[in-house]
Amino acid sequence: MSALEPEIKELIISTLSLEDVAPDDIDPEAPLFNEGLGLDSIDALELGLALQKRYGVVLSADSEDTRRHFASVRALSAFVAANRKA
């Protein structure tokens, strides 16, 4: 487990105002969209902006790579770890 995973979970919860969700409720390997956490494209935009602001990562809205990075908390954590600006 990446040290970033708890941070990413907290960022998802605070950015998207998921009051009824605790960090431990989010499976790091579960999909963030559809059957997993149930996020939609607007949530993805908000989360992408929050990630850019906090970690300085650059995401392309229409990129197939971005879809892969947003697959789960674990994938997102790995992307941020590899691309964050110090």
N, C-alpha and C positions, 0 to 999 in steps of 0.2 A: 504494500500500500504506500502510495506517495504521501509525503508530508503535506502536500498541497490539497489532497482530497477533502479534509475537513474544512479548509478555507474555501474551496470551491463550493462545497455544500452550503456553507453559511452565506456565501455570495449569492447563490441561487435563491435561497430562502428570503434574504433581505431584499434583493433586487426585484423579485417577483411577488413580494408580499404574501408568501405562503405561510400564513399564521398557524395553520393546523399541521404543519410538517416540521419535524425535528430532524437535525442532521443525521441521527442514527436511523431514521425512517427511510433514508435514501440509500438504496443499494448502489455501491459504486460501479457495478457492472450492468445495472438495469438501464434500458433505453430511457433517454430523457424525453422523447417524443412518443406520441401515440399510446401504446399499451403500457409504457413505463410510467414516468412521472406525469405524462400527459401534457407536456408543453406544446405550444403552437408556434407559428412563425413569428408572431409579435413578441412572444416570450424570448425567442432566439435572438431577435434584434436587440431587445433590452439587455439580455445577458451578454451579448457580444460587445455592446457599448460599455457595460460594467467591467468586462474583462480587459478591454482596451484601456480604460481609465485606470484600473488598479494595477495591471501588470504590463501595460505598454505593448501588448501583442496586437498584431494586425490580422484581421479576418476579412476575407472576401465573401460577400453575401451570396454570390452565385457559384462559389467554388465547390466542386465535389469533395475536395479535401476538407473544407469547412464542415460539410455534412458529416464526414467521418470523425472529425474532432469533437463534434457535438453528440456523438453516439451515446456516450455515457459520462459519468463523472470521472471515471478512470481515464478515458480517452482525452477528456478536456484537461485533466491534470497533467497528463503526459505532454500534451501540446503546449500548455502554459510553461511547464518546466523547461522545455526545449527552446521556447521562443521569447521568454520574458526579457524585458530590458532591465538591466540592473539599476 
